[in-house]
Amino acid sequence: MAKVRVYELAKEFGVESKAVMAKLQEMGEFVRSASSTIEAPVVRRLTEAFTAQQAQAQAQQAQQAQQAQQAQAKQAQVKQAPAPSVGRPRPVSRMAR
């Protein structure tokens, strides 16, 4: 694997170059601009980091979707519940006759 430019990796990951540059700086790598080149071992580590980050984001989205679905099901269940009974009717007093 040859040297790769930051903007090429950003395009591959589907993010902005600034995000890739920020991640590289978190990893301790120095890059000046989006046209800076990166060595193969750094590219490999960066790819692993972005893959893990994307997998975590997808899992979080799936969890949020499941929670939303459960909330909708609960609301539907509440809407379908029968109205509570008022109670039994009072007996008519015999003196009122």
Buried (B, 14 or more C-beta within 10 A) or exposed (E): EEEBBBBBBBEEBEBEBEBBBEBBEEEEBEBEEBEBEBEEEBBEBBBEBBEEBEEEEEEEEEEEEEEEEEEEEEEEEEEEEEEEEEEEEEEEEEEEE
